[in-house]
Amino acid sequence: MKTSKITQTDEEILNREFDFSKAIMNPYAKQLKKTVTINLSPIVIEYFKKQAAETSIPYQSLINLYLMDCVKEGRKLNVSWV
């Protein structure tokens, strides 16, 4: 004969041990990075990987920093199609 073992979920344990009624939302949650897929030229990737090796900053972070600088400075791309 099998006996069923009653287990508590993590949520039940947390709710019993802690009072979350006064908890607030993380004010930085909106600022978290989002994962995207982007196609980059191999030349661009190699450039940022070289910069990463020189600065000890991951190349994805360097690309993000560069793009963030463009946003903050309000840079516009000057593209003309011939």
ZINORRA-V247387 format. One record per backbone hydrogen bond with DSSP energy under -1.0 kcal/mol. NH is the residue of the N-H (numbers start at 1). CO is the residue of the C=O. Records with the same first field share a line. If there is no record, write none. Layout:
# ZINORRA-V247387
NH = CO / CO
This chain:
# ZINORRA-V247387
13 = 9
14 = 10
15 = 11
16 = 12
17 = 13
18 = 14
23 = 20
29 = 26
31 = 28
32 = 29
45 = 41
46 = 42
47 = 43
48 = 44
49 = 45
50 = 46
51 = 47
52 = 48
53 = 49
54 = 50
55 = 51
56 = 52
62 = 58
63 = 59
64 = 60
65 = 61
66 = 62
67 = 63
68 = 64
69 = 65
70 = 66
71 = 67
72 = 68
73 = 69
75 = 70
